[in-house]
Amino acid sequence: MEKRVVFRSAWLPYALVAPQIAITIVFFFWPAVQAVWYSFQLQDAFGLKSQFVGLQNFANLFRDGNYVDSFKVTALFSVLVAFFGIAISLMLATMADRVLRGAMAYKTLLIWPYAVAPAIAGVLWAFLFAPSIGIVTYVLKGWGVDWNWILKGDQAMVLIVVASVWKQISYNFLFFLAGLQSVPRSLIEAAAIDGASPLRRFWTIVFPLLSPTTFFLLVVNIVYAFFDTFGVIDATTQGGPGQSTQILVYKVYHDGVKAADLGSSSAQSVILMFIVIALTVVQFRFVERKVQY
Amino acid sequence: MVENRPWLTAFSHGVLILGVLAVAFPLYVTFIASTLTLEQIMQVPMQLTPGDQFVENYSQVLTAGSTKGSKAAASSMLFNSLVMALVIPLGKMAISVISAFAIVYFRFPLRMFFFWMIFVTLMLPVEVRIIPTFKVIADLGLLNTYAGLTVPLIASATATFLFRQFFMTIPDELAEAARVDGASPMRFFWDVLLPLSKTTMAALFVIQFIYGWNQYLWPLLITTDESMYTTVIGIKRMIVGSDSANEWNLIMATAILAMLPPALVVMLMQKWFVKGLVETEK
């Protein structure tokens, strides 16, 4: 789409885009190019000398059991976050769409976790689940569950999934609610007259019509689990115990900042960049075509 | 509602109330913990009714900070967070609205090239270029400065796209009339385009305020000086060890202070918030 009426000036448009382009080059392109450059370099232990090693860093990564494990952890984590985040918020949105009384109040009370920083969400849940003083831990103990996420990897995973889903529900909820409100009433009414039960109407009419929203949220939630949950993890498990909650982004940070292994960390950054590019392409193809049954 | 099913309606309310409680429970416990003494929190199970330490805990974090880990006072951290939460949205809007104006209302060589350059930034989140971006900031001498905290985050493709999309919906007749009347491009921008963009800006501001306030990885990397900590970083730095080593009453009071401003913005500006959220994702 183009504008028919345009202004003419030899210099003005360049001056107008200059600030944004300058910041983009200095803080986006230049670092990204450097990340690619470092990923082909091997540095000595003191960071004084480096030599070009081609794809060596990448080959090392895929031979490294820790990195492959980190991939698996990330896959499990993002599937859990996306599945529970979407399922719970779809349930809540469907109910909120049904009730007439108090719909606005429910909405207001459900959306505020969006305002909570991921790191704070992590701290709140870590406190509830704290091995010796947590309230949830106390209740679990009453049920005979021995809860200690500091020592047990699968429980640490549960903790970060709960905190991440809790924070993301409000976002998903708003999009589902908007999607539900655009489902034509006449379709639902026709099905009701034909005697279809509410559950049947949901699965045969509403859910298929919501498929674009669901697909969009699936991509957004995976991106969220990949990147934005860094704060949740850093404030709670820090990738531990062992490597059981070390997602890819956390490993880039850990290897680059704490272990100061520039080559490996940069190679991991480059791989992540490809993942982001793939996810963005998927998202935009979808926006253009609007998946619909 | 299509048909009257009292049981189903009751069930719906039940599910929603359960959802609201699950969402609110961590906040409630946090608030309670922020009004107790540390000894009271350490008693298992912790009491679930407010204690009497509200004034003591909050005045301690606001003026002095905790005694373990980070010793930054919450008042200075809140100020740093506020700087990020205001400078990022305002800077973002300023540079995005002019670049969108140039891309929509001018024809010039390299126009599409610039457009794609901005677009590609979507694919380069901070998380994937941690180390090199840190080096750039260090080389520019911007560690532990407000400029370092904010400037790298104000370039954004989403805001530019949002303005571009909005400008596309403005009738061509307006620009035509302005040209016929002999108005310069900048005159048209100030007197026609900006006033029309008010609602878009309000929506964008709410979203970006929360984005700026809640930044984590970026301030974590480039602030080492306690006086530059943002609230979210400060909370993380107050956690020094396992359960009993932390001053949970102070951590929780700081957490409440950190959540309050963005939560208020979301609840009070709900209309703009929802609009901004839905439109920035288009």
Interface residues (C-beta under 8 A of the other chain):
Chain A: M1 K3 R4 V5 V6 F7 R8 S9 L12 P13 Y14 L16 V17 P19 Q20 I21 I23 T24 V26 F27 F28 F29 W30 P31 A32 Q34 A35 Y38 I88 M91 L92 M95 A96 R98 V99 L100 G102 Y106 K107 T108 L109 L110 I111 W112 P113 Y114 A115 V116 A117 P118 A119 I120 A121 V123 L124 W125 F127 L128 A130 P131 S132 I133 G134 I135 Y138 I150 W166 I169 S170 Y171 L174 F175 A178 R185 I188 E189 A192 P198 F216 V220 F227 F230 G231 D234 A235 V249 V252 Y253 G256 V257 L262 S265 S266 S269 L272 M273 V276 I277 T280 V287
Chain B: M1 V2 E3 R5 L8 T9 S12 H13 V15 L16 G19 V20 A22 V23 A24 F25 P26 L27 V29 T30 A33 I41 M42 V44 P45 M46 L48 A94 I95 S96 I98 S99 F101 A102 I103 V104 Y105 F106 R107 F108 R111 F114 M117 I118 V120 T121 L122 M123 L124 P125 E127 V128 R129 I130 I131 P132 T133 F134 K135 V136 V151 P152 I154 A155 T160 F167 M168 D172 A175 E176 R179 P185 M186 F188 I210 W213 N214 Y216 L217 L220 L221 V232 I235 K236 I239 S242 D243 S244 W248 I251 M252 A255 A258 M259 P262 A263 V265 V266 M267 Q270 F273 V274 L277 V278 E281 K282
